[in-house]
């Protein structure tokens, strides 16, 4: 399962390198659809502790999104914001811890992609 979690937190790099493949398809290649309920924000956080450089990939991924949904950014208060903007939901949570914020974003984002 650790290999799968590493692949999940590395998704922005895979997405960038394989520009003709959607995030949805990458998630299915990894097998996330079958184990999404078994992977928690805490699991992602633990893996990000080992690979903290991957957090900036997620910040860039979020910044480059051109659609409604989940986002992850450094806000004006120098805190990390994770939120969702769409027609049914507008939420935002602030985090002091960049890695915890990233883990929360990754879990929400990947689960939302699977629902599409």
N, C-alpha and C positions, 0 to 999 in steps of 0.2 A: 504493500500500500504506500510505503514511503516513496517509491519510484513514481507512483501515480501522482502523489502530492507535489513532488518536485516538478513533474511535467505540467501540473496545473499552474504553479506559481511562475513557470517559465513560458506560459502561453503567449504573452505579448511578443516575445522574441520569435517563437515559432510562427506566429501570425504575420510578423513582419517579413520573415524569411520566405514564407510560403504564401505570398500575396494573392494567389488565386484560390486559396482554400479559406472558407469562412470559419469564424470562431465556433459556430455550431458544429461544423464538420470535424474540427480539431477536437472538440469535447467528445464527440462520438468515437473518434479514433482512439482517444485515451481510455475510453470506457467509463467516463464520468457519469453518464446517464444511468448506468447500472449501480453506481455506488454513491451517488450524490448525498443520500440520506446518512451515509456512514462517515462523511467527511465534514468536520465542524470548522468553525472559524478558528478554534484553538489549534486544530491540526495544521491549518494553514499558517497560523502565527508561529508555531514551533518550527516549521520549515523555513519561514522567512527569517527567523533568528540565525539560521545557518547561512542563508543567502540574502542578506539585507540589500545587496546591490540591485536585486530584482524589483525592489519597491519603486525605484525611479522609472522602470519600464511600465509599471502599472499607472503611475502618474501621467506619463506620456500617452499611454493608451487611452486613459480617461479624457485627457485634454483633446485628443484627436477624434473622439467620438462625435458624430454629426447627427445624433438622434436622441430622443428622449430616453430616460431610463436612469440607471445608477451612475454616479460620478464620484470621483475621489480627487481632492485638491487641497493645496495649502491656502487657507483663507487669509483675510486681512488681519486677523487677530493672531497670526502665526500658529494656528492650530490646524490640524488636518480634518477636513470635513468630508463626510461620506453621506450622500443623500440620493434622493430619487425625485426626478421630475417627470411626471406624465399626467395624463388627463384625470386619473383617479387618485394620485398620490403625490404629495409634496412633503418630503421629510428631509431632515438633516440632523446628523449627530456630529459633534466635535470631539476630537481625540487629541490628547497631548502626545501620545505614542504613535509615531508614524507606522510602525509595523502592525500594531493592533488595528489602526485605521485601514491599512492595506488589506489585512486579512478579512475584515468586515466587508470591504468593498468587493474583494475577489469572490467571496461566498455569494453575496447578493447578485453580483453581475453574472456569474456563471449559472446560477440557478434561474435567473431571468432569461438568459439565452436559451436554456433548455426548454423553457415554456413556450418559446416562439414556434 
